[in-house]
Amino acid sequence: MTKFVLVYHAPQTPAEATPPSPEEVQQMMGAWMQWAEKVGPGMVDFGTPLAGGVRVTPQGVTPSTNEVAGYTIIEAESADAALELAKVHPHLSMPGGCSIEVHEAQAVPGM
């Protein structure tokens, strides 16, 4: 099995936006848990939401503009299998044009 990192992208939520109700949060988390059940034993790290990213370069530190919203690490038989799981992920149905990047984790030589 190969490890894949799913990187979730979502637009920044405006500060004046109404937060979701507890019922909406429960429904959203239920959809994520159903997806996790589809992944089954291939779930390596369910991940977590991310916020406040910064970009570090030799020139200094600036706010990130990549709108990375979170990540998950899974194992799958192939890149195609990982993509099929990403295609049915509930993140894609969130408002604002959310997307998912799927990256294959590469082995580090000598480790």
Z-matrix of the N, CA and C atoms (Angstrom, degrees):
N
C 1 1.456
C 2 1.530 1 108.76
N 3 1.301 2 114.47 1 145.00
C 4 1.457 3 121.94 2 -179.56
C 5 1.522 4 109.14 3 -109.22
N 6 1.331 5 116.23 4 142.77
C 7 1.460 6 120.82 5 176.89
C 8 1.520 7 109.61 6 -86.13
N 9 1.337 8 114.42 7 141.85
C 10 1.457 9 122.30 8 176.59
C 11 1.525 10 108.21 9 -131.64
N 12 1.331 11 115.56 10 139.00
C 13 1.459 12 121.56 11 176.11
C 14 1.525 13 107.35 12 -103.63
N 15 1.320 14 115.80 13 123.27
C 16 1.459 15 121.88 14 174.94
C 17 1.519 16 107.23 15 -98.04
N 18 1.323 17 116.53 16 122.82
C 19 1.460 18 122.19 17 -179.78
C 20 1.524 19 107.41 18 -109.89
N 21 1.329 20 115.56 19 120.00
C 22 1.461 21 120.92 20 -177.37
C 23 1.520 22 110.37 21 -91.84
N 24 1.328 23 115.76 22 130.79
C 25 1.463 24 122.00 23 176.30
C 26 1.527 25 108.75 24 -114.27
N 27 1.322 26 115.37 25 139.26
C 28 1.462 27 121.33 26 177.77
C 29 1.521 28 108.36 27 -153.57
N 30 1.320 29 116.68 28 147.94
C 31 1.469 30 118.24 29 177.13
C 32 1.518 31 110.39 30 -65.09
N 33 1.320 32 115.28 31 151.81
C 34 1.454 33 120.23 32 176.38
C 35 1.523 34 109.85 33 -62.19
N 36 1.315 35 116.75 34 136.61
C 37 1.459 36 120.78 35 177.07
C 38 1.525 37 108.33 36 -79.38
N 39 1.316 38 117.56 37 125.09
C 40 1.472 39 119.31 38 179.26
C 41 1.528 40 111.02 39 -60.03
N 42 1.323 41 116.05 40 144.57
C 43 1.465 42 121.10 41 -178.24
C 44 1.524 43 111.70 42 -58.42
N 45 1.338 44 117.14 43 -30.58
C 46 1.470 45 120.25 44 -177.38
C 47 1.538 46 112.65 45 -86.35
N 48 1.333 47 117.52 46 1.45
C 49 1.470 48 120.62 47 -178.69
C 50 1.523 49 110.76 48 -68.45
N 51 1.320 50 115.60 49 143.63
C 52 1.460 51 120.88 50 177.12
C 53 1.527 52 109.15 51 -73.54
N 54 1.327 53 117.89 52 125.72
C 55 1.465 54 118.98 53 179.08
C 56 1.525 55 110.53 54 -65.08
N 57 1.343 56 117.47 55 152.94
C 58 1.463 57 119.62 56 179.10
C 59 1.524 58 110.80 57 -66.01
N 60 1.313 59 115.00 58 151.13
C 61 1.468 60 120.30 59 178.26
C 62 1.528 61 109.07 60 -72.42
N 63 1.325 62 118.36 61 162.04
C 64 1.466 63 120.10 62 176.38
C 65 1.535 64 112.15 63 -57.12
N 66 1.324 65 116.60 64 -34.54
C 67 1.468 66 120.15 65 178.57
C 68 1.524 67 110.87 66 -67.19
N 69 1.338 68 116.51 67 -40.95
C 70 1.461 69 120.39 68 178.54
C 71 1.532 70 110.93 69 -65.38
N 72 1.325 71 116.55 70 -40.18
C 73 1.461 72 120.88 71 177.74
C 74 1.525 73 109.68 72 -63.04
N 75 1.324 74 116.72 73 -44.42
C 76 1.468 75 121.57 74 179.45
C 77 1.531 76 110.74 75 -61.12
N 78 1.315 77 117.26 76 -42.90
C 79 1.459 78 121.49 77 179.69
C 80 1.532 79 110.41 78 -64.83
N 81 1.337 80 116.30 79 -43.60
C 82 1.456 81 121.17 80 179.51
C 83 1.535 82 110.91 81 -62.72
N 84 1.333 83 116.88 82 -45.48
C 85 1.460 84 119.99 83 179.95
C 86 1.527 85 111.13 84 -66.63
N 87 1.324 86 116.94 85 -33.53
C 88 1.464 87 120.30 86 176.52
C 89 1.523 88 110.94 87 -61.26
N 90 1.332 89 116.84 88 -41.60
C 91 1.469 90 121.01 89 178.67
C 92 1.530 91 110.47 90 -64.89
N 93 1.335 92 117.03 91 -39.99
C 94 1.475 93 120.21 92 178.72
C 95 1.529 94 110.05 93 -65.68
N 96 1.322 95 117.45 94 -40.06
C 97 1.470 96 120.33 95 -179.84
C 98 1.527 97 111.00 96 -67.66
N 99 1.324 98 117.34 97 -36.87
C 100 1.467 99 119.71 98 175.89
C 101 1.520 100 110.27 99 -63.27
N 102 1.332 101 117.02 100 -40.05
C 103 1.455 102 120.20 101 177.00
C 104 1.529 103 110.42 102 -63.56
N 105 1.330 104 116.67 103 -42.72
C 106 1.468 105 120.69 104 179.40
C 107 1.535 106 110.63 105 -60.33
N 108 1.332 107 116.90 106 -35.07
C 109 1.462 108 120.11 107 176.76
C 110 1.529 109 110.94 108 -64.18
N 111 1.344 110 117.63 109 -35.67
C 112 1.470 111 121.35 110 176.89
C 113 1.527 112 110.59 111 -63.68
N 114 1.323 113 116.13 112 -37.46
C 115 1.467 114 120.61 113 179.10
C 116 1.528 115 109.29 114 -67.73
N 117 1.323 116 116.46 115 -36.76
C 118 1.459 117 121.48 116 177.34
C 119 1.515 118 113.17 117 63.75
N 120 1.346 119 116.17 118 -137.05
C 121 1.471 120 119.18 119 -176.07
C 122 1.524 121 113.56 120 -68.80
N 123 1.335 122 117.75 121 -6.83
C 124 1.454 123 121.21 122 176.61
C 125 1.521 124 113.49 123 -77.96
N 126 1.342 125 117.67 124 -3.09
C 127 1.468 126 120.73 125 178.99
C 128 1.530 127 108.23 126 -74.95
N 129 1.326 128 116.10 127 112.15
C 130 1.461 129 121.50 128 179.57
C 131 1.523 130 109.81 129 -90.84
N 132 1.326 131 116.04 130 -47.84
C 133 1.467 132 122.11 131 -179.02
C 134 1.528 133 106.90 132 -148.10
N 135 1.336 134 116.91 133 111.61
C 136 1.461 135 121.12 134 -179.44
C 137 1.523 136 110.87 135 -58.28
N 138 1.339 137 116.84 136 -28.37
C 139 1.454 138 120.91 137 178.30
C 140 1.509 139 112.36 138 88.67
N 141 1.323 140 114.19 139 -163.58
C 142 1.456 141 121.15 140 -176.54
C 143 1.528 142 108.73 141 -162.03
N 144 1.314 143 117.65 142 156.62
C 145 1.464 144 118.85 143 171.90
C 146 1.539 145 109.53 144 -65.08
N 147 1.305 146 115.78 145 151.41
C 148 1.460 147 121.86 146 178.39
C 149 1.524 148 109.26 147 -123.82
N 150 1.325 149 116.53 148 149.42
C 151 1.465 150 121.15 149 178.59
C 152 1.521 151 109.15 150 -153.78
N 153 1.301 152 116.11 151 160.16
C 154 1.466 153 121.71 152 173.20
C 155 1.512 154 114.10 153 68.02
N 156 1.336 155 117.61 154 32.76
C 157 1.462 156 120.44 155 -178.81
C 158 1.510 157 112.75 156 -65.68
N 159 1.321 158 115.23 157 147.33
C 160 1.457 159 121.93 158 174.94
C 161 1.519 160 108.79 159 -128.30
N 162 1.304 161 115.97 160 150.84
C 163 1.471 162 122.83 161 177.37
C 164 1.525 163 107.12 162 -102.69
N 165 1.334 164 116.01 163 128.21
C 166 1.460 165 122.11 164 178.60
C 167 1.523 166 107.78 165 -109.89
N 168 1.326 167 116.53 166 122.52
C 169 1.468 168 122.61 167 178.33
C 170 1.531 169 107.76 168 -130.68
N 171 1.322 170 117.39 169 169.89
C 172 1.468 171 118.26 170 175.35
C 173 1.534 172 112.60 171 -58.77
N 174 1.333 173 116.66 172 -22.33
C 175 1.462 174 120.34 173 -179.70
C 176 1.529 175 113.14 174 -85.23
N 177 1.325 176 118.31 175 -10.89
C 178 1.457 177 120.31 176 178.66
C 179 1.516 178 112.75 177 139.27
N 180 1.319 179 115.09 178 -161.31
C 181 1.457 180 123.20 179 -175.78
C 182 1.527 181 108.91 180 -118.65
N 183 1.333 182 115.85 181 129.80
C 184 1.464 183 121.14 182 178.12
C 185 1.527 184 108.60 183 -135.10
N 186 1.329 185 118.11 184 158.88
C 187 1.466 186 119.60 185 176.50
C 188 1.527 187 110.82 186 -60.70
N 189 1.307 188 116.59 187 142.91
C 190 1.463 189 121.41 188 176.78
C 191 1.519 190 109.57 189 -72.64
N 192 1.318 191 115.97 190 141.43
C 193 1.461 192 120.65 191 176.72
C 194 1.522 193 110.78 192 -112.89
N 195 1.339 194 118.00 193 10.96
C 196 1.463 195 121.91 194 -176.12
C 197 1.521 196 114.24 195 -81.82
N 198 1.328 197 117.69 196 -10.33
C 199 1.466 198 122.15 197 178.91
C 200 1.530 199 111.67 198 53.12
N 201 1.330 200 116.59 199 44.25
C 202 1.465 201 121.19 200 175.71
C 203 1.524 202 107.28 201 -75.85
N 204 1.333 203 115.36 202 124.22
C 205 1.463 204 120.47 203 -174.99
C 206 1.525 205 113.27 204 -104.40
N 207 1.336 206 117.95 205 -14.55
C 208 1.453 207 120.34 206 -179.83
C 209 1.518 208 111.07 207 166.81
N 210 1.331 209 115.43 208 -174.50
C 211 1.460 210 120.70 209 -179.13
C 212 1.521 211 109.82 210 -152.87
N 213 1.318 212 116.00 211 163.35
C 214 1.459 213 124.86 212 170.65
C 215 1.522 214 106.37 213 -146.90
N 216 1.322 215 116.53 214 146.16
C 217 1.467 216 121.15 215 174.30
C 218 1.521 217 107.85 216 -116.93
N 219 1.340 218 115.37 217 126.37
C 220 1.461 219 120.89 218 179.43
C 221 1.524 220 109.49 219 -127.04
N 222 1.321 221 115.29 220 165.13
C 223 1.454 222 122.00 221 168.31
C 224 1.516 223 107.16 222 -114.12
N 225 1.333 224 115.37 223 139.84
C 226 1.464 225 120.76 224 178.69
C 227 1.521 226 108.31 225 -146.34
N 228 1.317 227 114.81 226 159.80
C 229 1.468 228 120.94 227 -179.52
C 230 1.524 229 112.56 228 -66.07
N 231 1.330 230 117.20 229 -28.77
C 232 1.463 231 120.86 230 -176.17
C 233 1.522 232 109.71 231 -158.80
N 234 1.327 233 115.12 232 168.84
C 235 1.465 234 120.07 233 175.50
C 236 1.526 235 110.16 234 -62.22
N 237 1.334 236 116.33 235 -38.15
C 238 1.470 237 119.40 236 178.37
C 239 1.520 238 111.65 237 -61.97
N 240 1.332 239 116.97 238 -40.14
C 241 1.470 240 120.36 239 178.83
C 242 1.527 241 110.45 240 -65.83
N 243 1.329 242 117.34 241 -40.24
C 244 1.467 243 120.69 242 177.64
C 245 1.523 244 110.67 243 -64.61
N 246 1.340 245 116.93 244 -40.60
C 247 1.465 246 120.66 245 178.64
C 248 1.523 247 111.51 246 -64.41
N 249 1.323 248 117.47 247 -38.75
C 250 1.468 249 119.98 248 178.30
C 251 1.521 250 110.84 249 -62.37
N 252 1.333 251 117.86 250 -38.37
C 253 1.465 252 120.50 251 176.35
C 254 1.525 253 111.06 252 -67.14
N 255 1.322 254 116.97 253 -39.02
C 256 1.466 255 120.24 254 179.21
C 257 1.522 256 111.65 255 -66.14
N 258 1.322 257 116.85 256 -35.88
C 259 1.468 258 120.90 257 -177.46
C 260 1.523 259 113.14 258 -64.12
N 261 1.330 260 118.05 259 -23.52
C 262 1.473 261 121.09 260 -179.08
C 263 1.533 262 111.58 261 -108.27
N 264 1.320 263 116.71 262 16.37
C 265 1.466 264 120.91 263 -178.50
C 266 1.523 265 110.20 264 -74.72
N 267 1.342 266 118.65 265 137.23
C 268 1.472 267 121.33 266 -179.47
C 269 1.523 268 113.97 267 -65.06
N 270 1.320 269 118.40 268 -17.76
C 271 1.473 270 120.31 269 176.73
C 272 1.526 271 110.81 270 -57.71
N 273 1.324 272 116.60 271 -33.07
C 274 1.468 273 120.90 272 -177.51
C 275 1.530 274 112.71 273 -68.60
N 276 1.320 275 117.63 274 -18.43
C 277 1.464 276 120.12 275 179.84
C 278 1.527 277 112.38 276 -95.72
N 279 1.324 278 117.61 277 3.01
C 280 1.456 279 120.43 278 177.79
C 281 1.529 280 109.23 279 -75.17
N 282 1.333 281 117.76 280 151.72
C 283 1.474 282 120.00 281 -176.95
C 284 1.518 283 112.94 282 -69.37
N 285 1.317 284 115.13 283 154.46
C 286 1.452 285 120.82 284 171.74
C 287 1.514 286 116.40 285 100.36
N 288 1.311 287 117.99 286 3.71
C 289 1.460 288 119.51 287 178.71
C 290 1.514 289 113.36 288 83.63
N 291 1.319 290 117.06 289 49.41
C 292 1.462 291 121.72 290 179.61
C 293 1.525 292 110.43 291 -72.72
N 294 1.330 293 115.49 292 152.73
C 295 1.460 294 120.66 293 178.69
C 296 1.525 295 109.76 294 -144.26
N 297 1.335 296 114.92 295 167.92
C 298 1.460 297 121.79 296 179.22
C 299 1.524 298 108.08 297 -132.33
N 300 1.319 299 116.42 298 132.25
C 301 1.466 300 122.06 299 170.48
C 302 1.518 301 107.11 300 -99.88
N 303 1.330 302 117.09 301 139.86
C 304 1.460 303 121.94 302 177.07
C 305 1.522 304 107.08 303 -116.84
N 306 1.340 305 115.49 304 122.36
C 307 1.461 306 121.15 305 -178.47
C 308 1.533 307 109.01 306 -122.81
N 309 1.323 308 116.41 307 132.49
C 310 1.461 309 120.37 308 175.12
C 311 1.527 310 109.05 309 -79.49
N 312 1.328 311 116.16 310 129.35
C 313 1.467 312 120.85 311 177.04
C 314 1.525 313 108.40 312 -76.11
N 315 1.299 314 117.01 313 127.07
C 316 1.459 315 122.36 314 -178.39
C 317 1.531 316 110.04 315 -95.85
N 318 1.316 317 116.46 316 145.48
C 319 1.452 318 121.30 317 176.66
C 320 1.519 319 109.38 318 -69.10
N 321 1.312 320 115.88 319 142.35
C 322 1.471 321 121.73 320 176.87
C 323 1.528 322 106.94 321 -93.11
N 324 1.341 323 117.38 322 119.88
C 325 1.460 324 119.32 323 -179.33
C 326 1.520 325 112.28 324 -55.28
N 327 1.336 326 116.07 325 134.76
C 328 1.448 327 120.96 326 177.81
C 329 1.512 328 115.34 327 80.83
N 330 1.331 329 117.69 328 4.62
C 331 1.477 330 119.18 329 179.73
C 332 1.502 331 109.81 330 -122.28
